[in-house]
């Protein structure tokens, strides 16, 4: 039986416009807030039109050695040029680039999962160490 995880794609964001980019420190201090920036299309731009856009990015944290993953945040992008006059005639377009702040007292892995309305689910990850 197929699983949702089988549908999630991965790639190097420097070569694939759909893969989420995670920018944050490699090492953080125990319980000190740090910024996590998530974006799509850093090296290769994503169109973000009515017909082809990133709908959301979700941020997760999985503590090292633990069973469960924590849902940190969901960021939606709802304006892609839609209007009553037709596709790409509206005055507002969003760009999938967001920042969140978090803290942790354990090392682990940050995951970003994004959804493209045409090309589906994409995932990236980055390990975080505690100093």
Sine and cosine of phi, psi and omega as CSV:
sin_phi,cos_phi,sin_psi,cos_psi,sin_omega,cos_omega
0.00,0.00,0.71,-0.71,0.00,-1.00
-0.94,0.34,0.51,-0.86,0.05,-1.00
-0.87,-0.49,0.41,-0.91,0.01,-1.00
-0.86,0.52,-0.58,0.81,0.02,-1.00
-0.86,0.51,-0.45,0.89,0.04,-1.00
-0.93,0.37,-0.30,0.96,-0.04,-1.00
-1.00,-0.06,-0.16,0.99,-0.05,-1.00
-1.00,0.09,0.78,-0.62,-0.03,-1.00
-0.98,-0.21,0.47,-0.88,0.08,-1.00
-0.75,-0.66,0.45,-0.89,0.05,-1.00
-0.19,-0.98,0.25,-0.97,0.10,-1.00
-0.96,0.28,0.85,-0.53,-0.06,-1.00
-0.90,0.44,-0.30,0.96,0.03,-1.00
-0.96,0.27,-0.29,0.96,-0.03,-1.00
-0.87,-0.49,-0.17,0.99,-0.08,-1.00
-0.74,-0.67,0.87,-0.50,-0.09,-1.00
-0.94,0.33,-0.17,0.98,-0.02,-1.00
-0.99,-0.11,-0.32,0.95,-0.08,-1.00
-0.95,0.30,0.77,-0.64,0.03,-1.00
-0.90,0.44,0.59,-0.81,0.09,-1.00
-0.97,-0.23,0.78,-0.63,0.05,-1.00
-0.93,-0.37,0.87,-0.49,0.04,-1.00
-0.86,-0.50,0.89,-0.45,0.03,-1.00
-0.24,-0.97,0.19,-0.98,0.02,-1.00
-0.89,0.46,0.49,-0.87,0.09,-1.00
-0.97,0.24,-0.49,0.87,-0.01,-1.00
-0.75,-0.66,0.66,-0.75,0.03,-1.00
-0.75,-0.67,0.37,-0.93,0.06,-1.00
-0.99,0.10,0.50,-0.86,0.01,-1.00
-0.80,0.60,0.80,-0.60,0.07,-1.00
0.83,0.56,0.41,0.91,0.08,-1.00
-0.98,-0.21,0.77,-0.63,-0.02,-1.00
-0.87,0.49,0.65,-0.76,0.09,-1.00
-0.63,-0.78,0.44,-0.90,-0.05,-1.00
-1.00,0.01,0.67,-0.74,0.12,-0.99
-0.86,-0.51,0.88,-0.48,0.03,-1.00
-0.97,-0.26,0.77,-0.64,0.02,-1.00
-0.88,-0.48,0.70,-0.72,0.03,-1.00
-0.48,-0.88,0.25,-0.97,0.09,-1.00
-0.79,-0.61,0.69,-0.72,0.08,-1.00
0.99,0.12,0.55,0.84,-0.02,-1.00
-0.92,0.38,-0.72,0.70,0.00,-1.00
-1.00,-0.07,-0.63,0.78,0.00,-1.00
-0.84,-0.54,0.92,-0.39,-0.09,-1.00
-0.88,0.48,0.61,-0.79,0.10,-1.00
-0.99,-0.15,0.65,-0.76,-0.14,-0.99
-0.89,0.46,-0.65,0.76,-0.02,-1.00
0.78,0.62,0.83,0.56,0.08,-1.00
-0.94,-0.35,0.09,-1.00,0.04,-1.00
-0.83,0.56,-0.65,0.76,-0.08,-1.00
-0.98,0.17,-0.45,0.89,-0.14,-0.99
-0.56,-0.83,0.95,-0.30,-0.08,-1.00
-0.45,-0.89,0.27,-0.96,0.14,-0.99
-1.00,0.02,0.84,-0.54,-0.05,-1.00
-1.00,0.04,-0.61,0.80,-0.01,-1.00
-0.34,-0.94,0.31,-0.95,0.17,-0.99
-0.75,-0.66,0.69,-0.72,0.02,-1.00
-0.86,-0.50,0.65,-0.76,-0.03,-1.00
-0.93,-0.36,0.77,-0.64,0.02,-1.00
-0.80,-0.60,0.38,-0.92,0.13,-0.99
-0.73,-0.69,0.78,-0.63,0.04,-1.00
-0.90,-0.44,0.94,-0.35,0.02,-1.00
-0.91,0.42,0.67,-0.74,0.00,-1.00
-0.84,0.54,0.75,-0.66,0.07,-1.00
0.98,0.18,0.03,1.00,-0.01,-1.00
-0.97,-0.24,0.32,-0.95,-0.03,-1.00
-0.99,0.14,-0.65,0.76,-0.19,-0.98
-0.98,-0.21,0.52,-0.86,0.04,-1.00
-0.98,-0.20,0.60,-0.80,-0.01,-1.00
-0.97,-0.22,0.71,-0.70,0.06,-1.00
-1.00,0.10,0.93,-0.36,-0.07,-1.00
-1.00,0.02,-0.68,0.74,-0.03,-1.00
-0.17,-0.99,0.43,-0.90,0.07,-1.00
-0.84,-0.54,0.77,-0.64,-0.03,-1.00
-0.83,-0.56,0.90,-0.44,-0.06,-1.00
-0.98,-0.22,0.53,-0.85,0.03,-1.00
-0.82,-0.57,0.96,-0.27,-0.22,-0.98
-0.95,-0.30,-0.13,0.99,-0.03,-1.00
-0.92,-0.40,0.90,-0.44,-0.06,-1.00
-0.76,-0.65,0.55,0.83,0.04,-1.00
1.00,0.09,0.18,0.98,0.03,-1.00
-0.94,0.34,0.54,-0.84,0.08,-1.00
-0.31,-0.95,0.28,-0.96,0.03,-1.00
-0.86,0.51,-0.48,0.88,0.00,-1.00
-0.97,0.26,-0.25,0.97,0.04,-1.00
0.73,-0.69,0.03,-1.00,0.00,-1.00
-0.87,0.49,0.62,-0.78,0.09,-1.00
0.85,0.52,0.48,0.88,0.07,-1.00
-0.92,-0.40,-0.10,1.00,-0.02,-1.00
-0.97,0.24,0.27,-0.96,-0.06,-1.00
-1.00,0.06,-0.11,0.99,-0.13,-0.99
-0.79,-0.61,0.76,-0.66,0.09,-1.00
-0.76,-0.65,0.72,-0.69,0.07,-1.00
-1.00,-0.09,0.32,-0.95,0.06,-1.00
-0.79,-0.61,0.78,-0.63,-0.06,-1.00
-0.97,0.25,1.00,0.08,0.00,-1.00
-0.48,-0.88,0.93,-0.36,-0.08,-1.00
-0.68,-0.74,0.32,-0.95,0.08,-1.00
-0.80,-0.60,0.58,-0.81,0.10,-0.99
-0.69,-0.72,0.45,-0.89,0.06,-1.00
-0.92,-0.40,0.64,-0.77,0.01,-1.00
-0.49,-0.87,0.18,-0.98,0.12,-0.99
-0.60,-0.80,0.36,-0.93,0.02,-1.00
-0.47,-0.88,0.38,-0.92,0.07,-1.00
-0.93,-0.37,0.14,0.99,0.02,-1.00
-0.69,-0.72,0.48,-0.88,0.09,-1.00
-0.94,0.34,0.28,-0.96,0.02,-1.00
0.06,-1.00,-0.31,-0.95,-0.05,-1.00
-0.83,-0.56,0.75,-0.66,0.12,-0.99
-1.00,-0.02,0.72,-0.70,0.06,-1.00
-0.86,-0.50,0.64,-0.77,0.15,-0.99
-0.84,-0.54,0.77,-0.63,0.05,-1.00
-0.84,-0.54,0.76,-0.65,0.00,-1.00
-0.83,-0.56,0.32,-0.95,0.00,-1.00
-0.78,-0.63,0.87,-0.50,0.11,-0.99
-0.99,-0.15,0.73,-0.68,-0.07,-1.00
-0.90,0.44,-0.30,0.96,0.03,-1.00
-0.95,-0.30,-0.67,0.75,-0.15,-0.99
-0.97,-0.25,0.16,0.99,0.17,-0.99
0.98,0.22,-0.50,-0.87,-0.14,-0.99
-1.00,0.01,0.66,-0.75,0.01,-1.00
-0.71,-0.71,0.58,-0.82,-0.06,-1.00
-0.72,-0.69,0.58,-0.81,0.17,-0.99
-0.69,-0.73,0.32,-0.95,0.02,-1.00
-0.57,-0.82,0.35,-0.94,0.04,-1.00
-0.48,-0.88,0.75,-0.66,0.04,-1.00
-0.98,0.17,0.59,-0.80,0.03,-1.00
-0.85,-0.52,0.78,-0.63,0.04,-1.00
-0.97,-0.26,0.42,-0.91,0.04,-1.00
-0.97,-0.26,0.72,-0.70,0.04,-1.00
-0.87,-0.48,0.00,0.00,0.00,0.00
